[in-house]
Amino acid sequence: MTKADIVSKISDKSGIEKTDVLNVVESFMAEVKGALEQGDNVYLRGFGSFIIKTRAEKTGRNISKNTTIKIPAHNIPSFKPAKTFTEGVKNKVVVK
């Protein structure tokens, strides 16, 4: 499912113009991104949490030069689904 699909479905269900729905979806994504960039986590009860995870420093390999490199510690965004979200997917999606 793409952003356009989400906008279409919300527009069809709510009767709101697609451009207005697109603006809301874009604003939502910008707010979540902005909060994470400022170091804040975003908690959406019943849906999940957008959180910042810290990766520890580690040693990697540059295969083409056959050398070791240090990968510094860094933060990455992550999504942790709510328990009800996880259970719904687990119970309703057929294992392929």
Secondary structure, DSSP 8 states (H G I E B T S, - for coil): --HHHHHHHHHHHH---HHHHHHHHHHHHHHHHHHHHTT--EEETTTEEEEEEEE--EEEEETTTTEEEEE--EEEEEEEE-HHHHHHHHHHS---
